[in-house]
Amino acid sequence: MRAAPPEAPVAGRAASRSAALAGGARAPLTAVALVAVLMLVVVVRLPWAGDLGMHAATIARLRHNLLHPGNPLVAVDTPSPYYSPWILLLGCVAEVTGWSVFDVLRLAALAGLGLLATGVWRYVRTLSAHRAAPALAALSLVLLWGTDLINWSGFLALNSLALTVSYPSVFALGLAFHFWAWLTRALRGPAGWGSWLGIGALWALILLCHQFTGVVATLGGIAVVLPARPARELWPRLGAGAALGLLVLWLWPYYDFFALFSAGGDLEEVHRALYEHFLARYWLALLGVAALALRARRTRHDPLVIFFLLGTLVCAAGWASGHYSWGRALPAALIPTQLAAALEVAEGGRRAVRIRWAAALAAALAVGAWSQAGVLGYVVGRAALPKELAERYTTPWTGYEWITPYVRYGQIVMARTGPNRVIPAYGAYTVAPGYPDFFLPDESRRQAAVERYFAPATPSGVRRDILRRYGVRWVLDHGRTAGEDGLRAVAHGPGGEVLYAVVR
């Protein structure tokens, strides 16, 4: 029998390696598919938490007055940074279709998820050609966090993403990944003036849609440009793109973008929480820090390393100076670590090294998945979860649909801070905003009026004066003696809350 030609074993080994690569990519792709299905069901349920009421209110105001919507929360004519190009488009959709604001937010969630998924795929493709890299990166972005949950807009932890999926921050972060991918490709190959102007306009769009994510996108863009060391002839095009972006920011008619640089006060105190329980919330990302150290050893100009350093510098400066809102740049430190951990498995050198990295990443992802497994409660309900998972479930807020048969669009409700974050979603206004409002000049006076109204020692006459001053038609409170304050109970809601009509 004639011996087989020497090429046959080589071809066999090549086929075996191809099969192994396909098998290695199949597991993360399957996991990503399961996460995608989970998120689609979450979109249908749309759990209520955080800023959902604010975004619903801005869509409602634009539906009623596209050109001059006014403050989304209180009945005054002031600008608001929540009137972004994305929310403007959603307001137009609501007006044209007649859909409820919550149905429009579900559409926004689908668009945001699609943009985020394609953006991650495109950007990771600029860093690695390995077929498993995008799926590993997606899993790392949502699971490599910590064992103490952090839920915040612009943060991609799975539980946080489930609660903020319809927010403009998800849409803006998806745009940011596309921005980095487009910028990387423009620096690597021939790109005309049109491409560079488009990149500049996209940068401005991200900043207008979600200012904090815009900061992250900017830091990531700098991290793309610096190691590329653009040729001299590219700098005019880079400058033109940046100039166009600044012009778009300056011309946006719904609010003064550059006035936001002087915002502070309440914003700083609200964001102090980002620096609390720091290690417990982010420790799984330390695996990515180790991966970044290896990347830094291989090349001095790695974009992920520079991205991480810039994000870390901004966050550390925020902590040191007391500007806690700078902590919103944390994704600029976390995203490169999460991507680096995934890429080390895909292209980390020798096969034995990659196998060890794969084992370490799989263990970290498993811990992250277990820590955030309470997200399943948004699909099956908390009662269906085992006790261990129910303890990890973030209970959504309760809506106020029960007041809508009585409270009409544009009427003013006196309520405390918690309800103030929900009531405007149904078209009503509140006396004080439920969120810090930089553009509202009498915000502190309104907050003081609400506190005085609900203070037990406040005389009935003073309460009535406050109601008249702000044109209040309804009061939302727990059981109180109604007659003496000129109130009449009209409806009872969950938790003992009562809706009172103001008797004129």
N, C-alpha and C positions, 0 to 999 in steps of 0.2 A: 504494500500500500504506500502510495506516494505521500510524503509529509506535506502538511499544510503550509502554504507560503507564510513567511514571517509576518506579513501584514495582518493576517487574520486575528491573532491574539490582540494586536494593537487596536484593531477595529472593534473587537469584542469589549476591550476595556473602555473604549470611548463610548460605546453604546451603553455599557453599564453605568458609566459616570452620568450620561444624559438621563438615564432612568432614575438614578439617585437624585439628580437635581430636580427632576419633575416631581419625585416623591417628596423632596424637601420643601418644595414650593406649595404642595397641595395642602399640607397641614395649616400653615398660616392663612392661606386663601380661604379655607373652610372656616377658620375661626373668624376672619373678617366678615365672611358672609353671614355668620350667626349674629355678629354684632350689628350688621346692617339690618337684618330682620328685626332684631330687638328695637333698634332705633325707629324703624318704620312703624312698629306698633306703638311706641311711645308718642310718635307724632299724632297718631289717631287719638290717643288718650289726652295729650297735651297737659301734663301735670302743671299745676299753677304754683309758682314760687318766684321770689325776687322781683324782677323788673317787668314781668309779663303784663301787668296792668298798665304800666307806663307806655309800653309799645302798643298795646291795644288802644289806649286813649289817643295816642298821636295819630293812629290810623283813622280813628273816629273823627277827630278834629279836621283832618285833611279831607275826609269824605264830605264834611259839611261846608268847608270853605278851603278850597285848594290853594288860594293865593294868600290869604290872611287867616291862618288857623288859630292864631293866638296861643296863649299858654295852654299846654295840654292838661294841666291839673287844676288850675284855679281860673276864675272868670276874669282875667285881665289880658290885655293885648301886649304880650312880651314875646320875644323870640325864644327859641329853645334848641339846644344842640341835638335833641332827639329828632328834629325834622331833617333827616338825612336824605340823600338821593334814593336810597333803597326804600325807606319808609314812604317817601313821596310816591314812588312807583306802586307800593302796596296800597296807598290811599286811593290812587287812580283805579287800581284793580277793584277795590271795594266799591267805589262809586259806579263803575261800569257794570259789574256783575251783580251788585246788590247782595253779595255774600256778607255774612256776619264778620266782625273783625277777627273772631277766633278761627273761622274757616280760612280767612286770608292769612292768618299767622301759621296755620298748618301748611298752606302753600309755601309760605316763606321758609318754613322748616325743611320742606322737601328740597327747595332750591338751594338752601344753605348747605345741606348735607351733600347734595350732588356736587356743588362747587368745591366743598372741602375735600371730598374723596378724589375728584379729578385733579385738584391742586396738589394734594400730597403725592399722587402718582407722578405728576409731571415734574415736580421739584426733585423727588427722590431719583427719578430717572436721570437727572443731570448729575447726580452723585454716584450712581451705580447702575450698571447694566444687568445686574443679577435679577433673574425673574422673580425671586422671592422678596427682594428688597422692599418694594412698595407695601406689600402686605405686612411684613415684619415692622416696617416703620409705622403703619397705621395702628397696629396693636400696641406698639410701644408708646405712641402718642396718647392713647386713652387709658393705658394700664400702668405705665411706669411712673407712679406718683408716690403714694405713701399709704400707711394703714389708718391714718386719720383723714376723713373726707374733707375736701375743700370744694365748695360750690361757688363759682364766681364766673361772671360773663367774661369770655375770652380765654378761659381755662378749659383745656380739652380732656380733663379727667372724665371717665365714662359717666359717672353720676352727675357731674356738673354739666356735661354735654346734654344729658337727658332732660335736665331742668331748664337749659338755656337754648335748646335746639332751634327755637323760632326767633331768637334774638338777632339783631343786626350784627352782633359780635361774631356769630358763627359764619354769617355771610362774608363779613370783612376778613375773617381769618382764612376762609377759602380763597378769597381774592389775594391775600398776602402770599399764599403758596404759589399761586399762578404768577404773581408779580416777581417772586424770586426766580421762578423757572424761566420766565420771559427775559428777565434781566441777565441771567446766567448765559442763556443762548445768544442774546444780543452781543455780549462781550466776547463770546467764543467765535462767532462767525460774522459774516457781513450782514449788517442791519442798516437799513436806510433811515432817513430822517423821520419818516412816518412811524417806524417802530419805536424810535426813541421818544417821540412825542406821545405815542400811545402809552408807553411805560410811565411817563410823567403824569398823564391824565389818570391812569390806574392808581398810581400812588396817592393822588389827591382824593380819588373816590374812596379809597380805604380809610383815609384820615377823616373824611366827612361822615362816613357810615358808622365808624366806631373809633373815637379818638385814641383810646388806649391801645387798641389793636394796631392803629396806624403808627404808633410809636414802635411797637414790636416789628412791624413791617419795615419801618425806616432803618432800625438797627440791623435787621437781616439784610436789607439792601446794601448798607454800608459794608457788611461782612462779605457780600458777593463782590463788590467793586474793588475793595482794597487788595485782596490776593490776586485779582486778575491783572492788576497793574496795566490799565488801559493805555493803548498807544496814544500819542499826542493828538492824532487826528480825531480820536473818539471824544475827547473832552468837550469840544463845542456841542456835540450831540447830547452828551450827558447834561451839560449845562442848559441846553434848550429844553430837554425833558423836565428838568427840575424847575425851570422858570415857568413852563406851562402849568405844572402842578401847583406852584404858588399862585399863579394867576387864577386858576380854578377855585382854589381855597378863598382867595380874596373876593371873587365875584359871587360866591354862593349867597343867594338872597335871603335864606331863612334864618341865619344867625351869623354873628361875627366870629369866625373861627379863631382869629388871632387874639380875641378878647379872652379866650379860655386860658391863655398862658398866665393870667393874673388870678385865676380861680384858686381857692385854697380853703382855709377855715374848716367848715364841716366836712369837706372832702377828705382832708387829712385824717380826721378822727375816724371816719367811716372805714378808711383803708388800713388803719392800724392792725386790724385782725389778720391781714395778709402775712404779717411777720410773727404771729403767734403760733405755737406748736409747730415750729418750722421743720424740725427734723422729722417728726411723726408724719407730717403732710407730704414731704418730698423725698424721703430717704431712698426710695427705690431708684430714683434718678441718679444716685451715686454710681450705679453700674455704668451709666453713660459718661460720667465724669472720668472714670477709668478708661473708657474707650476713647474719649477725647485726648487723654494724656498719650495714648498710643498713636493717635493720629498726629499729634503735635510732634512726636519723635520722628515720624516718617516724613513730615513736611512742615516747614516753618510757616507756611502760608495757607493753612487749611481754613476754608470759609466757616465750617462749623465751630472750630476752635475760636475764631475771631468773634463769631456771633455770640457764643457763650460768654466770652470775656466782656463784651460790650453790655450784654444783659445783666451780668453779675455786677458790673461796675455801677450801672444805673440803680439797681435794687439796693446795693450796699450804700450808695450815696443817699438814697431815700431814707434808709434806716438811720444813718449817722446824722442827717440833717433834720429829721422829723417830718420830712415831706413823704408821708406814708403812701400817698397816692402814686408815687413812683414805683411802688411795689406791683402796680399793674403791668410793669415790664417783666415780671417773673417769667412769662412764657418765652421771652427772648433768651433766658438762661436755661429753661427746661427743654424747649423744643430741640436745640442742638444736641443736648445730652441724650434725649430719647432717640433721635435719629442716629446718633453715633453708635449707640448700643445695638440697634438693628443692623446697621451697616457692617459692624465688626463681625457679626455672624455670617453675613453674605460675602464679605471680601476681606477678612481679617488675616490673610496670610496663609500659612500651611493648614492642611486639612485638620490635623490634630488640634491645632489652636482654635480653629473655627468650631470644632465639635465642643470643645470646652466652653467657648463663648455661647454656643447654642444652648448648652445645658444651664448655664448661669442665667441667660435671658429667659428661658422657659420657666425656671424656678421663680424669677422675679415677676414675670407676667402672671404666673399662677397666684402668687401672693396678692398682686394688684387686683386680679379678677375676684378673688375671694373677698378682699376688702371692700370692693364696690358691688358685690353681688346683690345688695339690697335694691339695686336698680330694677331687678326682676319684679319688684312689687308694683312698678308702674304698669306692668303688663298683666299680672295675675291678681293684684291687690295684696295688701299686707297680710290679710287673714290667711291667705294660701301659702305664705312663706313659712319655712321652718323657723323655730325660735332664734337660731343662730343668725339667720339672714334677716329676720324682722328687726333685730337690733341694729342692723346696718342700713335700715330703710329711712330715707328722709321724707317725712310726711309732707305732702303738698298742702298748700293753703286752701282754705274754704272760700268758694266764690260767694257773690252776693246777688245771684239771680233772683232771690226771693224778694228783693226790693224793687225789681224792675216793673211790676204791675202798677206801682205807685209813683216812683221817681221818674220824671221825664228827662229827655235830653236837655242839657244846659241848666237844669236846676241845681241849687247849691245845698250840699249836705254838710252839717257839722259832725265831725267824727274825729276819733283819735288817730294816731300815726298808722297803726296796723291797717284798719279799714281804709284809710286815705290812700294806701298803695293799691287798692283793689277797686274801689268804687268808681273812679274815673273811666275804667274799662267799659262801663255800661253807659257812658255818655254824660253822667252827672259831673259836676265840679265839687271840690271840697274847699273849705275855708283856708286851710294850710296845706302845702304840698307834702306828700308822703316821702319825698326824696329831696335831698339838697338841690336847690335851684339857684344857680349863679346869676341868672338874668332877672330874677324876681326881686325888685328893690326893697319891698316891705316884707320879705320872708320872715325875718325874726319877729316883726310885729304881729304877723298872722299866727305864728307859732305860739307867741305869748298869749294871744287872745284865746286860742284853743285851750291852752293849759288853764287859763283863768276861768273859762267857761265850765270846765269839768272839775275844777277844784271844789271840794265839798263846802268850803266856807264862803264861797262867792254868793252874794245876795241875789235874789231872783231878779230884781230890777236891773242889776248889772248884766246878768245873763241875757235878758231881753234886749238890752242896748247892743250887746255884741251881735245877736242874731239880726237886728235891724241894720247895723252898720255894714254887714257883709251880705245882706239880702238872702239870708238862710231860709229855706223852705222846709227842710227836714233835719232831724237830729237822730243820730244813731248811737245808742248807748245801751248798757245793761239796765235792768229794772230801776226806775227812779219814780219819784212822786211827780206825776206829770202836770197836774192842774196848776200848781203854784208858778210854774215857769211858762205858762201859756202853751203847753204841748198836749197833743192828743195821740195816744198809741193807736197805730193802724195795722201793724204786722209784727209777728214774732218770728225770729230766725234761730238758727243753731246756736248752742252755747249760751242761751238766755239773752241774746241781743234783741233789742226792740227798736222798731222804726217809729219815730214820732213825727207827726205833722205839726208845724208851727201854726198856731191859731192866731190869725191876724186881728 
